[in-house]
Amino acid sequence: MKKTFTLLFTLGLFSGQAFSQAQNGTSGANPVFTQCNYMIKTPPLRELMEDVKFHAADEEAEPKIGDKKWTDWSAVTDLGIPENNDQDPVAQLEMGNRSGAGMTKANFNGTSTSSYPPDPSGAAGPEHYVQAINSSYRIWDKTGSSVSASLNLSSLWAGSSNDGDPIIMYDRYADRWFISQFQTASPYEILIAISETSDPTGAYYAYSFNQNSFKDYPKFGVWSNGYYMSANSGSQNCVIFEREKMLVGDNSAGQITMTFPSMPFFFRSYAPIYAEGTTEPAMDAPFYYFHVQDNSWSGVSSDHIKSIKCTVDWTTPSNSDVTIDQQITINSLNTVFTNSWDDITQKGTSQKLDALAGVFMYRVQYRMFPDYNVALMTTVADVDGNNTAGIRWIELRESGDGVWSVYQEGTYAPNDGNSRWMASIGMDLNGNIGMAYSFAGPNEYAGLRYTGRYHDDPLGEMTVIEQIAVEGTGSQTGANRYGDYSQMSVDPTDDATFWYTGEWLAGSSRRTRIFSFAMWELLGDSENNVEHPFFNAYQEDPNSLTAVWHSIQDDEVTVQLMSLEGKVIATEKVGGLDQKIKLNLPDYATGVYFIRMTGDNTKLTKKVYLN
């Protein structure tokens, strides 16, 4: 989250005014369609790596520190939770006791930085992990071996600067990489690059979209009919990018911008859902953003979640809309810490760290099951009235009717005097949950830990004993800004392995870490892993399409690539236990196609985007 005092003071005035405005049933909307500023196709990154590379030590010579003095704290009163003696009513004070032995798979250092904060973001794809920090991105294989040096973000967009707040996504429904950053100077831009294939070292379609103002703290979600963004700005802060065109390099791709309805507190980066899982949402399915609401904020009478419904019409953009849809009751929580952003105690210094309170952390994962859909989210909470941070995690469900309700919630806060915050959470195909987070305390340096729960464990509990990804070895002094971003993603090859990236401290150095784990291994109970048929296809190079699968109940299956009109382009008969096949593509096979796997007990289809 990159900030300057002058701009954010202006936004702070806007935020202060918002406290008195109506919250329910309001629509900001005012949809505006604009075409992209430009689109360029980059050379393959494997070629750029020879010319545009630098070492981590060269990054961020001048730290980026946002002082947040613009916040109107007069509109926030720390009410705590007086009805429960300031104790979080759903706090889990004992960590789980399910075995965690052998759960870690990959665990390696990401890119280092001198930036306050580093803003780490990353995602796993079929063969690689891609991570970005405030001004650069880097590619690894899944064992932690570097495939690239650290590359400037500006290497993807001609004439751009390395302004940062990047987001990495792997769009598994198109099997493409998504890399973004903002531009802080006028003309303000959001820059998005989409990979030509599933190979992150290949070419990218690099887009620029002009904005009416600086879009700070951007958050993105993957959906069938667009890439949805929120931003911490006063107007036109709900932005949807034309995914279908961007995936095939169409230079007429556009954006629809709208203004969110006003709600209390300064963050306008309402959390977008991010679709993962084997089932892609329908093209006409509504999209949702979620925002936590605390009665310590002026204008909020009770703690709850606001769901914000967004509909997009690319044919007639003026029909698009964004409106507050529901108020979802949750157990009482306290999101207010010190009113100074000096929140988290760390070992060895009086300097405290920013808890980044009052917002759902990135990402809110959306996953479809046969009978219901899930939205999974976290925020940080003061669990005892003494600024000890715990992680409030919430699973919402809806049954296809658009009515969300709380299925389970808890605040993970083992009673050891330490704080846990900056969490990201995910659910696998079996309904198991993994959650990773920052960890620090009076006798603990800032490091990274994680836990989880099995799908049939008691509701509201993280039942797995806390695991250490990396121990901190020093404290941060001179600034409270820390982390800002962390990110969980689920591996698209098995839909069961969790990947996480976040910040930790190595001596006085700010580091990032990348690690992965799988829930049945975490439990040491592989025989209880529920096997679901899994089918995926991705384009590793322009001349072929790779299909992968497992848990298929047929000895022989037929794999067919076909056009939208049903014309068969390629077909192969293979054994159901083979698990992988590569189809050669004719030169004319570009655009949107379907790949289908059929057998006596199998009928699986996936949309693919060929370039």
C-alpha positions as CSV (number, residue, x, y, z in Angstrom):
1,M,0.0,0.0,0.0
2,K,2.0,3.0,-1.3
3,K,1.0,6.4,0.0
4,T,1.9,10.0,0.1
5,F,0.6,12.4,2.7
6,T,-1.1,15.0,0.4
7,L,-3.2,12.6,-1.6
8,L,-4.2,10.5,1.4
9,F,-5.1,13.5,3.4
10,T,-7.7,14.3,0.7
11,L,-9.0,10.7,0.8
12,G,-9.1,11.0,4.6
13,L,-11.5,13.9,4.3
14,F,-13.7,11.9,2.0
15,S,-13.6,9.0,4.5
16,G,-14.6,11.2,7.4
17,Q,-17.6,12.4,5.5
18,A,-18.6,8.8,4.7
19,F,-19.3,8.0,8.4
20,S,-22.6,10.0,8.3
21,Q,-23.9,8.6,5.1
22,A,-26.5,5.8,4.7
23,Q,-25.3,2.3,4.7
24,N,-28.1,0.0,3.6
25,G,-29.8,-0.5,0.3
26,T,-27.6,2.2,-1.4
27,S,-26.1,1.9,-4.8
28,G,-23.0,3.9,-5.9
29,A,-22.8,2.6,-9.4
30,N,-22.6,5.3,-12.1
31,P,-21.1,2.7,-14.6
32,V,-18.6,4.0,-17.1
33,F,-17.0,2.0,-19.9
34,T,-13.6,2.9,-21.3
35,Q,-11.3,1.0,-23.6
36,C,-7.8,0.2,-22.6
37,N,-5.2,2.9,-23.0
38,Y,-2.9,0.5,-24.9
39,M,-2.0,-3.2,-25.3
40,I,1.4,-4.5,-26.2
41,K,2.6,-8.1,-26.5
42,T,5.9,-8.5,-24.7
43,P,8.8,-10.7,-25.8
44,P,9.0,-13.9,-23.9
45,L,10.2,-13.2,-20.4
46,R,12.9,-15.8,-20.9
47,E,14.5,-13.4,-23.4
48,L,13.9,-10.4,-21.1
49,M,15.7,-12.2,-18.3
50,E,19.0,-11.8,-20.2
51,D,18.6,-8.1,-20.5
52,V,16.4,-6.8,-17.7
53,K,17.6,-8.2,-14.4
54,F,19.0,-7.0,-11.1
55,H,19.9,-8.4,-7.7
56,A,17.7,-8.2,-4.7
57,A,20.1,-5.9,-3.0
58,D,19.5,-3.2,-5.6
59,E,15.8,-3.0,-4.8
60,E,14.0,-0.1,-3.1
61,A,17.0,2.1,-2.3
62,E,14.5,4.5,-0.7
63,P,11.9,2.8,1.6
64,K,8.3,3.5,0.8
65,I,6.6,4.5,4.1
66,G,3.0,5.5,4.4
67,D,2.3,7.4,7.6
68,K,-1.5,7.1,7.5
69,K,-1.9,10.4,9.4
70,W,-4.9,11.2,7.2
71,T,-7.2,8.8,9.1
72,D,-10.1,10.5,10.9
73,W,-9.7,8.8,14.3
74,S,-12.3,11.1,15.8
75,A,-14.9,8.9,14.1
76,V,-13.5,5.7,15.8
77,T,-14.0,4.9,19.5
78,D,-12.5,1.7,20.9
79,L,-15.7,0.3,22.4
80,G,-14.1,-3.2,22.8
81,I,-16.5,-6.0,23.7
82,P,-18.0,-4.8,27.0
83,E,-20.7,-7.5,27.0
84,N,-17.9,-10.1,27.3
85,N,-15.3,-8.2,29.5
86,D,-13.4,-7.3,26.3
87,Q,-12.7,-10.9,25.5
88,D,-13.4,-12.2,22.0
89,P,-16.4,-14.4,22.4
90,V,-15.3,-17.0,19.8
91,A,-11.6,-16.9,20.7
92,Q,-9.8,-20.3,20.4
93,L,-7.4,-20.0,23.3
94,E,-5.8,-23.4,22.9
95,M,-4.2,-24.5,19.7
96,G,-5.3,-27.7,18.1
97,N,-3.7,-31.1,18.9
98,R,-4.0,-32.9,15.5
99,S,-0.6,-34.0,14.3
100,G,1.3,-31.7,11.9
101,A,4.3,-33.9,11.4
102,G,5.6,-33.9,7.8
103,M,3.0,-31.4,6.5
104,T,5.4,-29.0,4.9
105,K,6.2,-29.5,1.2
106,A,8.1,-26.5,-0.3
107,N,9.6,-23.9,2.1
108,F,12.0,-21.3,0.7
109,N,12.9,-17.6,0.8
110,G,11.2,-15.3,-1.6
111,T,12.6,-11.9,-2.7
112,S,14.2,-9.6,-0.1
113,T,13.5,-5.9,0.0
114,S,14.4,-2.8,1.9
115,S,10.8,-1.5,1.4
116,Y,8.4,-0.7,4.2
117,P,6.3,-2.7,3.6
118,P,7.2,-5.3,0.9
119,D,3.6,-6.1,-0.2
120,P,4.3,-9.8,-1.0
121,S,1.8,-11.4,-3.4
122,G,2.1,-14.8,-5.2
123,A,0.4,-17.8,-6.7
124,A,1.1,-21.3,-7.8
125,G,0.5,-22.6,-11.3
126,P,1.0,-26.0,-13.0
127,E,4.8,-26.0,-12.8
128,H,5.8,-22.7,-11.2
129,Y,5.4,-20.2,-8.4
130,V,5.4,-16.5,-9.2
131,Q,5.9,-13.9,-6.5
132,A,5.9,-10.1,-6.6
133,I,6.9,-7.4,-4.1
134,N,6.7,-3.7,-4.2
135,S,8.7,-3.2,-7.4
136,S,9.6,-6.5,-8.9
137,Y,8.5,-10.1,-9.6
138,R,10.3,-13.4,-9.8
139,I,9.6,-17.0,-11.0
140,W,10.5,-20.2,-9.2
141,D,9.8,-23.8,-9.9
142,K,7.9,-25.6,-7.2
143,T,11.1,-26.9,-5.5
144,G,12.3,-23.4,-4.8
145,S,14.8,-23.2,-7.6
146,S,14.9,-19.8,-9.3
147,V,13.7,-19.8,-12.9
148,S,14.3,-16.1,-13.3
149,A,16.2,-13.2,-11.6
150,S,14.1,-10.5,-10.0
151,L,12.6,-8.5,-12.8
152,N,11.5,-4.9,-12.6
153,L,7.7,-4.6,-12.9
154,S,8.4,-2.0,-15.6
155,S,9.8,-4.7,-17.8
156,L,6.2,-5.7,-18.7
157,W,4.8,-2.3,-19.6
158,A,6.6,0.2,-21.9
159,G,7.4,3.5,-20.2
160,S,6.0,2.5,-16.9
161,S,7.6,2.9,-13.5
162,N,8.0,0.4,-10.6
163,D,5.3,1.9,-8.4
164,G,4.3,-1.3,-6.9
165,D,1.4,-2.8,-4.9
166,P,1.5,-5.7,-7.4
167,I,-1.0,-8.6,-7.4
168,I,-0.2,-12.1,-8.8
169,M,-3.0,-14.4,-9.7
170,Y,-3.2,-17.7,-11.5
171,D,-6.5,-17.8,-13.4
172,R,-7.1,-21.6,-13.3
173,Y,-10.2,-21.4,-15.5
174,A,-8.1,-20.0,-18.3
175,D,-4.7,-21.3,-17.1
176,R,-3.1,-17.9,-17.5
177,W,-0.9,-15.7,-15.2
178,F,-2.1,-12.3,-14.1
179,I,0.4,-9.6,-12.9
180,S,-0.7,-6.1,-12.0
181,Q,0.6,-2.9,-10.5
182,F,-0.6,0.7,-10.1
183,Q,0.9,4.0,-11.3
184,T,0.9,6.7,-8.7
185,A,1.4,9.8,-10.9
186,S,-1.1,11.3,-13.3
187,P,-2.3,10.0,-15.7
188,Y,-3.2,7.3,-13.1
189,E,-3.2,3.8,-14.4
190,I,-3.8,0.2,-13.5
191,L,-1.4,-2.0,-15.4
192,I,-2.3,-5.7,-16.0
193,A,-0.3,-8.3,-17.9
194,I,-1.9,-11.7,-18.9
195,S,0.4,-14.5,-20.0
196,E,0.0,-15.9,-23.5
197,T,0.1,-19.5,-22.2
198,S,0.4,-21.2,-18.8
199,D,4.2,-20.7,-19.0
200,P,5.1,-17.7,-16.9
201,T,8.4,-17.3,-18.7
202,G,6.7,-16.8,-22.1
203,A,5.1,-13.7,-23.7
204,Y,2.4,-11.5,-22.0
205,Y,-0.4,-9.2,-23.2
206,A,0.4,-6.1,-21.3
207,Y,-2.5,-3.7,-20.8
208,S,-2.8,-0.1,-19.5
209,F,-6.1,1.2,-18.2
210,N,-6.4,4.9,-17.3
211,Q,-8.2,5.8,-14.0
212,N,-9.9,9.0,-12.8
213,S,-7.7,9.0,-9.6
214,F,-4.9,7.1,-7.9
215,K,-6.2,3.6,-7.0
216,D,-4.3,2.7,-3.8
217,Y,-4.3,-0.8,-2.2
218,P,-5.9,-2.5,-5.2
219,K,-7.4,-6.0,-4.6
220,F,-8.4,-8.4,-7.5
221,G,-10.6,-11.4,-7.9
222,V,-11.0,-14.0,-10.7
223,W,-14.5,-14.4,-12.1
224,S,-15.9,-15.9,-15.3
225,N,-16.9,-12.5,-16.9
226,G,-14.2,-10.3,-15.6
227,Y,-11.3,-9.5,-13.4
228,Y,-12.8,-7.5,-10.5
229,M,-10.9,-4.9,-8.5
230,S,-11.5,-2.7,-5.5
231,A,-9.3,0.2,-4.6
232,N,-8.9,2.7,-1.7
233,S,-10.1,5.8,-3.5
234,G,-13.1,8.0,-3.3
235,S,-14.9,7.4,-6.6
236,Q,-15.0,4.8,-9.5
237,N,-13.3,2.5,-7.0
238,C,-15.1,-0.7,-8.3
239,V,-13.4,-1.7,-11.5
240,I,-14.1,-4.7,-13.8
241,F,-11.7,-5.6,-16.6
242,E,-12.8,-7.4,-19.7
243,R,-11.3,-10.8,-19.1
244,E,-12.5,-12.6,-22.2
245,K,-10.8,-10.2,-24.5
246,M,-7.6,-9.8,-22.4
247,L,-7.0,-13.5,-22.4
248,V,-6.6,-13.6,-26.2
249,G,-4.7,-10.3,-26.6
250,D,-7.6,-8.2,-28.0
251,N,-6.5,-4.6,-28.0
252,S,-10.2,-3.4,-27.8
253,A,-10.5,-4.8,-24.2
254,G,-12.1,-2.3,-21.8
255,Q,-13.1,-1.7,-18.2
256,I,-16.3,-0.8,-16.5
257,T,-15.8,1.5,-13.5
258,M,-18.4,2.2,-10.8
259,T,-18.4,3.8,-7.4
260,F,-19.0,1.6,-4.3
261,P,-21.8,2.6,-1.9
262,S,-20.4,4.6,1.0
263,M,-19.7,2.7,4.3
264,P,-17.9,3.7,7.5
265,F,-14.1,3.5,8.0
266,F,-11.5,4.6,5.6
267,F,-10.7,1.5,3.6
268,R,-12.5,1.4,0.2
269,S,-10.7,-1.8,-0.7
270,Y,-13.7,-4.0,-0.1
271,A,-12.6,-7.6,-0.4
272,P,-13.4,-9.2,-3.8
273,I,-14.1,-12.9,-4.0
274,Y,-11.5,-15.0,-5.9
275,A,-12.9,-18.1,-7.6
276,E,-10.9,-21.3,-7.2
277,G,-11.8,-24.9,-7.5
278,T,-12.8,-27.4,-10.3
279,T,-16.1,-25.7,-11.1
280,E,-16.1,-22.3,-12.8
281,P,-18.8,-19.8,-11.9
282,A,-21.5,-19.1,-14.6
283,M,-20.9,-16.2,-16.9
284,D,-24.0,-14.4,-15.6
285,A,-23.5,-15.2,-11.9
286,P,-23.3,-12.1,-9.7
287,F,-20.0,-11.1,-8.1
288,Y,-19.6,-10.2,-4.4
289,Y,-17.3,-8.0,-2.4
290,F,-17.3,-8.2,1.5
291,H,-16.5,-5.6,4.1
292,V,-16.2,-6.0,7.9
293,Q,-18.2,-3.5,10.0
294,D,-17.3,-2.8,13.7
295,N,-19.6,-0.9,16.1
296,S,-16.5,1.1,17.2
297,W,-16.9,3.0,14.0
298,S,-19.3,5.9,13.9
299,G,-22.5,5.0,12.1
300,V,-22.3,1.2,12.8
301,S,-24.8,-0.1,15.4
302,S,-23.6,-3.7,15.5
303,D,-20.7,-5.8,14.3
304,H,-21.5,-7.4,11.0
305,I,-20.4,-8.1,7.4
306,K,-21.7,-6.1,4.4
307,S,-22.0,-8.1,1.2
308,I,-21.8,-6.0,-1.9
309,K,-23.4,-7.4,-5.0
310,C,-21.9,-6.5,-8.4
311,T,-23.4,-7.3,-11.8
312,V,-21.7,-6.5,-15.1
313,D,-23.2,-6.2,-18.6
314,W,-20.5,-5.9,-21.3
315,T,-23.1,-5.5,-24.1
316,T,-24.8,-2.6,-22.4
317,P,-22.4,-1.3,-19.7
318,S,-24.9,1.2,-18.4
319,N,-26.9,-1.8,-17.0
320,S,-24.0,-2.7,-14.7
321,D,-24.6,-2.1,-11.0
322,V,-23.0,-2.4,-7.6
323,T,-25.1,-2.2,-4.4
324,I,-25.1,-3.2,-0.8
325,D,-26.9,-6.6,-0.8
326,Q,-26.9,-8.0,2.8
327,Q,-26.0,-7.3,6.4
328,I,-24.7,-10.6,7.8
329,T,-24.6,-10.8,11.6
330,I,-21.4,-12.2,13.2
331,N,-20.2,-12.6,16.7
332,S,-18.8,-9.5,18.4
333,L,-15.3,-8.5,17.5
334,N,-12.9,-5.6,18.1
335,T,-10.9,-4.4,15.1
336,V,-9.6,-1.2,16.8
337,F,-6.1,-1.4,18.3
338,T,-4.1,1.8,19.2
339,N,-5.5,4.5,16.8
340,S,-1.9,5.1,15.8
341,W,-1.0,2.0,13.7
342,D,1.6,1.0,16.4
343,D,-0.2,-2.2,17.2
344,I,1.8,-5.4,17.4
345,T,4.5,-5.9,20.1
346,Q,7.7,-7.5,18.9
347,K,10.8,-8.7,20.7
348,G,13.8,-6.5,21.2
349,T,12.4,-3.1,20.5
350,S,9.7,-0.6,21.5
351,Q,8.8,-0.2,17.9
352,K,5.4,-1.8,17.2
353,L,4.0,-3.1,13.9
354,D,0.9,-2.2,12.0
355,A,-1.9,-4.8,12.4
356,L,-3.7,-3.6,9.3
357,A,-7.0,-3.7,11.1
358,G,-10.5,-2.9,9.8
359,V,-10.4,-4.8,6.5
360,F,-10.7,-8.4,5.2
361,M,-7.3,-9.6,4.2
362,Y,-6.4,-10.8,0.7
363,R,-7.9,-13.2,-0.5
364,V,-11.5,-14.0,0.1
365,Q,-11.6,-17.4,-1.5
366,Y,-14.8,-18.5,-3.4
367,R,-15.4,-22.2,-4.0
368,M,-18.3,-24.0,-5.5
369,F,-19.6,-27.4,-4.1
370,P,-22.5,-29.4,-5.5
371,D,-25.0,-28.2,-2.9
372,Y,-23.5,-24.8,-1.8
373,N,-20.9,-22.2,-2.4
374,V,-18.3,-20.9,0.1
375,A,-16.7,-17.5,0.8
376,L,-13.8,-17.8,3.2
377,M,-12.2,-14.7,4.8
378,T,-10.0,-13.4,7.7
379,T,-9.6,-10.1,9.6
380,V,-7.5,-9.2,12.6
381,A,-9.1,-8.7,16.0
382,D,-8.0,-7.4,19.4
383,V,-8.9,-10.5,21.5
384,D,-8.4,-9.3,25.0
385,G,-8.6,-5.4,25.0
386,N,-4.8,-5.3,25.4
387,N,-4.0,-5.2,21.7
388,T,-3.2,-8.9,21.5
389,A,-4.0,-9.8,17.9
390,G,-5.9,-12.9,16.8
391,I,-7.3,-14.0,13.5
392,R,-11.1,-13.9,13.1
393,W,-11.8,-16.3,10.3
394,I,-15.3,-16.8,8.8
395,E,-16.8,-19.3,6.4
396,L,-19.9,-17.9,4.7
397,R,-22.2,-20.2,2.6
398,E,-25.0,-19.7,0.2
399,S,-27.0,-22.3,-1.8
400,G,-27.3,-20.6,-5.2
401,D,-29.9,-18.2,-4.1
402,G,-27.5,-15.3,-3.3
403,V,-28.4,-15.4,0.4
404,W,-25.2,-15.6,2.5
405,S,-25.0,-16.8,6.1
406,V,-22.3,-17.7,8.6
407,Y,-21.6,-21.4,8.6
408,Q,-18.7,-21.2,11.0
409,E,-16.4,-18.6,12.6
410,G,-13.7,-18.5,15.1
411,T,-10.8,-16.3,16.3
412,Y,-7.5,-18.1,16.3
413,A,-5.7,-16.8,19.4
414,P,-3.8,-19.4,21.5
415,N,-3.3,-17.9,24.9
416,D,0.5,-17.5,24.9
417,G,0.8,-13.7,24.9
418,N,1.7,-13.6,21.2
419,S,-0.1,-11.9,18.3
420,R,-1.2,-13.6,15.1
421,W,-2.2,-11.4,12.2
422,M,-1.8,-10.7,8.4
423,A,-3.5,-14.0,7.7
424,S,-4.6,-15.6,4.4
425,I,-6.9,-18.6,4.2
426,G,-8.0,-21.2,1.7
427,M,-10.1,-24.3,1.3
428,D,-9.2,-27.4,-0.7
429,L,-11.4,-29.6,-2.9
430,N,-12.3,-31.8,0.2
431,G,-13.4,-28.9,2.4
432,N,-10.2,-28.9,4.5
433,I,-9.0,-25.4,5.5
434,G,-5.4,-24.1,5.7
435,M,-4.5,-20.7,7.2
436,A,-1.1,-19.0,7.4
437,Y,-0.2,-15.8,9.2
438,S,2.4,-13.5,10.8
439,F,3.4,-14.3,14.4
440,A,5.2,-12.0,17.0
441,G,5.2,-11.2,20.6
442,P,7.2,-9.7,23.6
443,N,9.6,-12.6,23.4
444,E,9.2,-13.5,19.8
445,Y,10.5,-11.9,16.6
446,A,8.2,-11.7,13.6
447,G,8.0,-14.9,11.7
448,L,5.4,-17.0,9.8
449,R,3.3,-19.9,11.1
450,Y,0.3,-21.9,9.9
451,T,-2.5,-24.2,11.0
452,G,-5.6,-25.8,9.6
453,R,-8.7,-28.0,10.1
454,Y,-10.1,-31.1,8.5
455,H,-13.5,-30.9,6.8
456,D,-15.4,-32.8,9.6
457,D,-13.7,-31.3,12.6
458,P,-15.8,-29.3,15.2
459,L,-17.0,-26.1,13.7
460,G,-15.1,-22.9,14.5
461,E,-11.8,-24.6,15.5
462,M,-8.4,-24.8,13.9
463,T,-7.7,-28.3,15.1
464,V,-4.1,-28.8,13.8
465,I,-1.2,-28.0,16.1
466,E,0.5,-24.7,15.0
467,Q,3.3,-25.2,12.6
468,I,6.4,-23.0,12.1
469,A,7.2,-22.0,8.6
470,V,10.1,-19.7,9.5
471,E,11.2,-18.2,12.8
472,G,12.1,-14.5,12.9
473,T,15.6,-13.6,14.0
474,G,15.4,-9.9,14.5
475,S,13.1,-6.9,15.0
476,Q,12.0,-4.1,12.8
477,T,12.8,-0.5,13.9
478,G,12.2,2.9,12.3
479,A,8.7,2.2,10.9
480,N,5.5,0.3,11.8
481,R,4.5,-0.6,8.2
482,Y,4.8,-4.4,7.8
483,G,3.6,-7.0,5.3
484,D,0.5,-5.2,4.0
485,Y,-0.1,-8.1,1.7
486,S,0.1,-11.9,2.2
487,Q,-1.5,-14.4,0.0
488,M,-2.8,-18.0,0.0
489,S,-3.5,-19.9,-3.2
490,V,-4.4,-23.5,-3.9
491,D,-2.3,-25.6,-6.4
492,P,-4.3,-26.1,-9.6
493,T,-2.7,-29.4,-10.3
494,D,-4.3,-31.2,-7.3
495,D,-6.6,-28.6,-5.9
496,A,-5.4,-29.7,-2.5
497,T,-1.9,-28.1,-1.8
498,F,-1.9,-24.7,-0.1
499,W,0.8,-22.1,-1.1
500,Y,1.4,-19.0,1.0
501,T,3.7,-16.0,0.8
502,G,4.3,-13.4,3.5
503,E,6.9,-11.2,5.2
504,W,9.3,-12.2,8.0
505,L,12.3,-10.6,9.7
506,A,15.9,-11.9,9.4
507,G,17.9,-9.8,11.8
508,S,17.2,-6.2,10.6
509,S,16.4,-7.4,7.1
510,R,12.9,-7.6,5.6
511,R,12.4,-10.9,3.9
512,T,9.6,-12.8,2.3
513,R,8.9,-16.5,2.4
514,I,7.1,-19.0,0.2
515,F,5.9,-22.3,1.5
516,S,3.3,-25.0,0.8
517,F,1.5,-27.8,2.7
518,A,-1.4,-30.3,2.1
519,M,-4.0,-31.0,4.7
520,W,-4.2,-34.8,4.6
521,E,-0.4,-34.9,5.0
522,L,-0.7,-32.4,7.8
523,L,-3.0,-35.0,9.6
524,G,-0.8,-37.9,8.8
525,D,-4.0,-39.6,7.5
526,S,-3.8,-40.0,3.8
527,E,-6.3,-42.9,3.8
528,N,-9.0,-40.4,4.9
529,N,-8.3,-38.1,1.9
530,V,-11.5,-37.9,-0.1
531,E,-10.7,-38.5,-3.8
532,H,-12.7,-36.4,-6.2
533,P,-12.3,-36.7,-10.0
534,F,-9.9,-33.9,-11.1
535,F,-9.4,-32.7,-14.7
536,N,-7.5,-29.7,-15.9
537,A,-5.9,-28.5,-19.2
538,Y,-3.3,-25.8,-19.8
539,Q,-1.2,-24.5,-22.7
540,E,2.5,-24.7,-21.9
541,D,3.4,-23.5,-25.4
542,P,1.5,-22.2,-28.4
543,N,1.7,-25.5,-30.3
544,S,0.2,-27.9,-27.7
545,L,-2.3,-28.4,-25.0
546,T,-1.6,-30.5,-21.9
547,A,-4.4,-32.3,-20.1
548,V,-4.0,-33.7,-16.6
549,W,-6.3,-35.7,-14.4
550,H,-6.5,-38.1,-11.4
551,S,-9.1,-40.1,-9.5
552,I,-10.9,-41.1,-12.8
553,Q,-13.0,-44.3,-12.4
554,D,-12.5,-45.6,-16.0
555,D,-9.8,-47.8,-17.4
556,E,-10.1,-45.9,-20.7
557,V,-11.2,-42.4,-21.5
558,T,-11.5,-40.2,-24.6
559,V,-10.0,-36.7,-24.6
560,Q,-11.4,-34.3,-27.2
561,L,-10.6,-30.7,-28.1
562,M,-13.6,-29.0,-29.7
563,S,-14.8,-25.6,-30.9
564,L,-17.7,-23.8,-29.3
565,E,-19.8,-25.0,-32.2
566,G,-19.0,-28.7,-31.4
567,K,-16.4,-29.3,-34.1
568,V,-13.8,-31.8,-32.9
569,I,-10.2,-30.4,-33.4
570,A,-8.2,-33.2,-31.8
571,T,-9.1,-36.5,-30.1
572,E,-7.1,-39.2,-28.2
573,K,-8.1,-42.4,-26.4
574,V,-6.0,-42.9,-23.2
575,G,-5.9,-45.0,-20.1
576,G,-7.7,-43.5,-17.1
577,L,-4.7,-44.1,-14.9
578,D,-2.3,-42.3,-17.3
579,Q,-3.0,-38.9,-15.7
580,K,-1.5,-36.8,-18.5
581,I,-1.6,-36.3,-22.2
582,K,-0.3,-33.6,-24.7
583,L,-2.4,-32.7,-27.7
584,N,-0.8,-31.1,-30.7
585,L,-2.6,-28.0,-31.9
586,P,-3.3,-27.0,-35.5
587,D,-2.2,-23.4,-36.4
588,Y,-5.7,-22.2,-36.6
589,A,-6.7,-23.2,-33.1
590,T,-6.8,-19.9,-31.4
591,G,-9.5,-18.4,-29.2
592,V,-12.0,-20.2,-26.9
593,Y,-12.4,-23.9,-27.1
594,F,-13.7,-26.8,-24.9
595,I,-11.7,-29.9,-23.9
596,R,-13.8,-32.9,-22.9
597,M,-13.0,-36.2,-21.1
598,T,-15.6,-39.0,-21.4
599,G,-15.8,-42.6,-20.3
600,D,-18.3,-45.0,-18.9
601,N,-18.2,-43.2,-15.6
602,T,-16.7,-39.9,-16.6
603,K,-18.0,-36.8,-18.2
604,L,-15.7,-33.7,-17.5
605,T,-15.5,-30.5,-19.6
606,K,-13.3,-27.5,-19.3
607,K,-13.2,-24.2,-21.3
608,V,-9.7,-23.4,-22.6
609,Y,-8.2,-20.3,-24.1
610,L,-5.7,-21.0,-26.9
611,N,-3.1,-18.6,-28.3
